[in-house]
Amino acid sequence: MLIAIEGLDQSGKATQAERLRDRLRNEGIRARLVSFPDYGTAIGEELARALQGEREYSAEVMQLLYIANRFERRDDLERWLSGGLVVICDRYIASSVAYGEAQGLNAAWLTQTQSFLPQADLTIWLDVSPRLAAERKVVGRDRYERDLALLGRVRQSYSRQAEEQGDWVRVDGERSKIEVAQDIFSLIGEKYSSQ
């Protein structure tokens, strides 16, 4: 099973992905966590430079770099999934669609470009307002995290994707970490037991 955890920056994705991985492992389920962008790769290093303002790329090039970064890990993802692991992604396909669409790119193009990646069995959208996302990280924000109008459009794209996709679940990310984790564990328990 591939589980994608999506949402704005500071929505709790990394925290909840780690908690879910640890919980699954504690229950004897083999699980692996992958975060995107993966800054440990050549393309990931280039993305880090761009996000810190050291490089200037168009919106199209940035999204193609994000997508290429996922393709760098495609063989690993496929191997882990075929080996029976539950793979949890902190950001995945929907992230490029949301951020790209918020910058005026075609959502269908962004989706099609990623169609050869392993597809998520379940996408958990941690929904928070752009205002709260900004309040949770006051310093050290990258170029996207500083743009509240952009984050509002990203949230709208996530909402649209959630309505159109049957494998999405919206979780209110503005509650406590424990409440959010309990919701996610319940969702995964239902999904995992039905497979």
ZITA-V697240 format. One record per residue. N is the residue number from 1. RES is the residue in one letter. OMEGA is omega as a letter, one per 30 degrees, with the letter a starting at -180 (* if undefined). Layout:
# ZITA-V697240
N:RES:OMEGA
N:RES:OMEGA
This chain:
# ZITA-V697240
1:M:l
2:L:a
3:I:l
4:A:l
5:I:a
6:E:l
7:G:l
8:L:l
9:D:l
10:Q:l
11:S:l
12:G:a
13:K:a
14:A:l
15:T:a
16:Q:l
17:A:l
18:E:l
19:R:a
20:L:l
21:R:a
22:D:a
23:R:l
24:L:l
25:R:l
26:N:l
27:E:l
28:G:l
29:I:l
30:R:a
31:A:a
32:R:l
33:L:l
34:V:l
35:S:l
36:F:f
37:P:l
38:D:a
39:Y:l
40:G:l
41:T:l
42:A:l
43:I:l
44:G:l
45:E:l
46:E:l
47:L:l
48:A:l
49:R:a
50:A:a
51:L:l
52:Q:l
53:G:l
54:E:l
55:R:l
56:E:l
57:Y:l
58:S:l
59:A:l
60:E:a
61:V:l
62:M:a
63:Q:l
64:L:l
65:L:l
66:Y:a
67:I:l
68:A:l
69:N:l
70:R:l
71:F:l
72:E:a
73:R:a
74:R:a
75:D:l
76:D:a
77:L:a
78:E:l
79:R:a
80:W:a
81:L:l
82:S:l
83:G:l
84:G:l
85:L:l
86:V:a
87:V:l
88:I:l
89:C:l
90:D:a
91:R:l
92:Y:a
93:I:a
94:A:a
95:S:l
96:S:l
97:V:a
98:A:a
99:Y:l
100:G:l
101:E:l
102:A:l
103:Q:l
104:G:l
105:L:a
106:N:a
107:A:a
108:A:l
109:W:a
110:L:l
111:T:a
112:Q:a
113:T:a
114:Q:a
115:S:a
116:F:l
117:L:l
118:P:a
119:Q:a
120:A:l
121:D:a
122:L:l
123:T:l
124:I:a
125:W:l
126:L:a
127:D:l
128:V:l
129:S:l
130:P:l
131:R:l
132:L:l
133:A:l
134:A:a
135:E:a
136:R:l
137:K:a
138:V:a
139:V:l
140:G:a
141:R:l
142:D:a
143:R:l
144:Y:a
145:E:a
146:R:a
147:D:a
148:L:l
149:A:l
150:L:a
151:L:l
152:G:l
153:R:l
154:V:l
155:R:l
156:Q:l
157:S:l
158:Y:l
159:S:l
160:R:a
161:Q:a
162:A:l
163:E:a
164:E:a
165:Q:a
166:G:a
167:D:a
168:W:l
169:V:l
170:R:l
171:V:l
172:D:a
173:G:a
174:E:l
175:R:a
176:S:l
177:K:a
178:I:l
179:E:l
180:V:a
181:A:l
182:Q:l
183:D:a
184:I:l
185:F:l
186:S:l
187:L:a
188:I:l
189:G:l
190:E:a
191:K:a
192:Y:a
193:S:a
194:S:a
195:Q:*
